[in-house]
């Protein structure tokens, strides 16, 4: 998948038209997220629901000591067992 996207981005940049070049740069900026979606196939509705639950917990709890405890509370709030993965972007 990475090779396909990379060749497509190269073709976009080869066109030498500013909108296509901008699209190529935007795809490069979001390449990690695109590849993560292709790997896991999580629907965005589910992600938004989980984010809403976490925001509600955060407002209701007025802060938590650490991220692990907040995610534990979010798992307890979820109907099913949800695995939360915290990703840090490479600098």
Buried (B, 14 or more C-beta within 10 A) or exposed (E): EEEEBEEEBEEBBEEEEEEBBEBBEEBBEEBEEBEEBEEEEEEEEEEEEBEEBBEEBBEEEEEBEEEEEBBEBBBEEBEEEEEBEEEEEEE
